[in-house]
Amino acid sequence: MKQIDTEEGAKRQHRTVALFCVIQCWVRGLDGVILSRSDIERLLGLERFKETRIDWIRRDFKEFFPFQKLGYEPYVSPEGYINQNQESFASFTISRVPLDQEPKIKSFKLWKLPTRQHLNELYEGFIPFFADYANYDERFLASYLTLLAQGQISPKSIPPFNAKDG
């Protein structure tokens, strides 16, 4: 997947994800969320995070979520690989409320990733403007936020949101 290396391009990506997290908090009645490394990898189109990029992510999220904590516990990647000696982060906890005040925080909810076959079918017939894009998740998120800002959809319309999940 295409990685945005410039600081300004990365800032736009980070702010988009942070805004989506704000909406997740709002519709779920939360003070913050826990993003897994695999979700951040999907949304940003990255597989590895240099220290500089982690610093940028933290700085750019701080505008929306001033209280943050990187988790370094072992994690299982989507491919099933278990990383026991984690040098980079495994999770990113963000909150509007200081973490020592026990804010209401739950895991981030990300939509199910479509199969390659399903994406190809969508690209060919329904949404051809997605076809030339390297990161489906980033395009999907930007489209959701745009439609939301235009008042064309509900904040709860993005999958897999379920009101009973809270």
N, C-alpha and C positions, 0 to 999 in steps of 0.2 A: 504494500500500500504506500501511497505517496505520503511523505512526511514533510511538514512545513518546518523548515529550518530557521527561517528568519524570525526574529523576536516579534515583530509586528503581526506576521501571519499566525504565529503561535498564540499570541494574545487574543486574536479574534476567535480562534478555536476554543481556547480556555473559557472565554467569556460566554460563548454559546453554551458550553456544557454547564458552566456555573449557573446561567440563567435557567436552564432546564432543571437543575437541582433546586433552585428557588421555587419553581413551579411544583416540583415533586413535594417539597416541604409544605407548600401552601395547601395543595389539594389533599394531602395526607395528614395535615395537622401536626407537622413535625418542626423541631428546631434545627435539625440537621440530618445528614445522611452519611452512610458509609459507602464509599465507592470501592469496589474491588479493582485490583490491578487489571484484570482481564476486561472489565467494562471500560476503563480508561483507555486501554490499548485499542479496543474496538472504536470508541468515539473519536480518538485522535489519530487512528491509523498508525500506531507505533507498536513496535515489539520490544524495544529497549529504550530505557530512559537514562540519558546522561544527567549528571548532577545539575548542570545548567538548566535543563528542561524542567526538572523537578522544582528548582527555585522559581522559574517562570510560572509554573502551574500554581504554586503556593501564593506567589505575589498576585496573580491575576484572580484567583479565587477569593483572596482576602477582602476584596471590595464587597463581595456578597456575603462571605462567611469568614469573619475575622478570627474565629477560633478553629484551629486545625491540629490534626495529629496524623503523622504517617505511621502505619503499622508495619512491622518487619517480621511478623510471624511467618512460619512456613505456609505455603499455599499450594494448591493444585491448579495447574494451568488448564485451560479448556481442552488441551490435547491430552490431559491426564498425567502430565509430568509433575512430580512433587519436588519443589525446591525447598530443601531443608536448611541450607546455609544462605539465607537471603541477605544479600548486601544492599539491594535496592528495595523499594517499598513493596508491600503486598496489598495494602489497603490505604485509603485516604479518608479520614473522618473529618467532616466539616460541619460547623455549627454557627448559628447566629448568637448563641448563648454560651458563656464560658463553660468549658468541658467539666470543670470541677463543681458546677452547679447542677449536675445531672440533667442535662437537656434531654428532651425526647428525640431520640435518634433511631432510625431503622436503616436497613440495607437499601441501597439504591435499587430501583426497578428498571431494568432495561428490557426492551422488546426482544422477542425471539428472533434470531437471525434466520432469514429465509435461506433455503437451499440455493445453490448456484443455478439449478434448472429453473426454479421459480423466479429468480431474479432475471434470468435470460428471457423468460416468457413476458415478464412485466416490461422489460426494456424494449422488446420488439413491438409490443402492441399498445400498452397502456401508458407507460411513462418513459418514452425514449430519451428524455433529457437526463435520465440517470445513467444511461449506458456508457458514456464516456468518462464517468467519474470513478476515481480509485477507491473511495470510501463510502459505501452505501449508507452506513450508520450516520456519518456526518451530514450527508445530503438529506437523509430522512429527518434528522433532528432540525436542520435549518428549515426544511419545508414545514414541519410541525410548528415551529416558532413563528414563521411568517404567516401561516394560516391563522394561528391563534391571535397574533397582533392585528390581523385584518378582521377579526370577529367572525371568521367563517367556521370555526370549530370550537368545541369546548375544551378546557384544560384537561378534562378527564377522558378525552377521546383517544388518546394515544394508548396503544396496547403496551403492557398487559394490565393497565390500571383497573383495579376493582375496588370499589368504595369500601367493601367489607375488609380489605387488607389494611386499611387505615394508615 
